[in-house]
Amino acid sequence: MMKNKQDLSRRDFIRNSVMAGGTVLLSGVLPSHAQTPIFSAAENSDSPEADELLRGVSDIHLHAAPDSKARLGNELEFARAARDVGYKSMLFKSNDFSCHDRAYLIRQELQGFEVFGSLCMNRVHGDKVNVFAAEKAVTTTGNLCRCIWMPTQDAVYQNIRYHGKKEGVPVVDDNGRVLSEVVRVMEICAEANIIFATGHSSPEESITLARKAREVGVRKCVVTHANSGIWKMTHDQIKRCIDLGAWMEYSYITNLWGPGNGTARFRADE
């Protein structure tokens, strides 16, 4: 029987989100040239609560507290729950703060479980993509920054679509060329062999970024939530990204949008 959205338990949410989201990213549906593993971590098979459907899964996009907006739980709680149901690893994301430094501390508490962090290039780091912030992120203790996202909440595309204002942190110039600072961050990701993610860039910007990332030598380029809202891509756009060697990220959260939820302004499955 289908459960009401509000009745989903945290375990159900984690289980369902991975079944519909993370497993798509890791299922081998991409061409062979895009199959560089996202993480290298041993499976957690010792937990008595381990679920065969979740064993070995890596979630690469999870928002949790501490953050500058309300979240359902904190990073330690989510990491512990994920470990207990058999996850392989988790990567946390914050729109405003670094979380790879906190991942280092969470690992001290959850010995043997792989937790990673990331960095988003929003205005908290300046009015343009901050190369220095990226350089420091990949040299932070533990080397746990495994993804650098292009602007999300401060993306120019998002501001245009939601607020009618061309403002924010740009990734391309007025002629659609990738900005030099973005190219340098791509190079940093390539050198560190970590994920370069398109963030809240437009579908066409994401294709442009994926093309440039391949030229630069990025081996782990991820097009962010290509199935949701104003970022929803057409079949042709998705194919173009895959042909460029990018991974397509699909989010389960779109199934939980709608009346009675924190994101009521969106339609479910949008």
Number of C-alpha atoms within 10 A of each C-alpha: 3 4 8 8 15 9 9 13 10 13 13 12 16 19 18 17 20 21 15 15 20 21 18 16 22 18 10 11 11 18 13 9 12 18 17 13 9 20 17 9 14 13 18 21 18 11 12 9 12 18 15 12 15 21 18 20 24 25 22 22 19 13 19 19 17 15 17 10 11 12 12 11 13 14 25 19 14 21 22 15 16 25 27 19 25 25 31 23 23 24 25 27 25 23 23 19 17 20 25 28 18 17 25 20 13 20 17 10 11 14 8 13 24 25 28 26 26 28 26 28 31 25 19 12 18 12 14 17 26 20 19 12 17 24 15 11 23 24 12 13 12 14 16 23 30 25 31 27 25 27 27 23 19 24 23 21 27 22 17 13 12 9 10 10 12 14 15 21 24 23 27 18 10 8 6 11 13 19 16 14 16 22 19 18 23 29 18 20 28 20 14 17 18 23 24 28 28 25 24 25 27 21 22 14 18 27 22 20 31 28 20 18 27 17 13 17 15 24 25 26 32 26 27 27 22 22 19 20 14 16 20 17 18 12 8 9 16 21 16 15 23 21 16 22 25 31 28 22 20 21 21 21 17 19 15 22 19 17 13 10 12 11 14 12 10 16 15 16 15 13
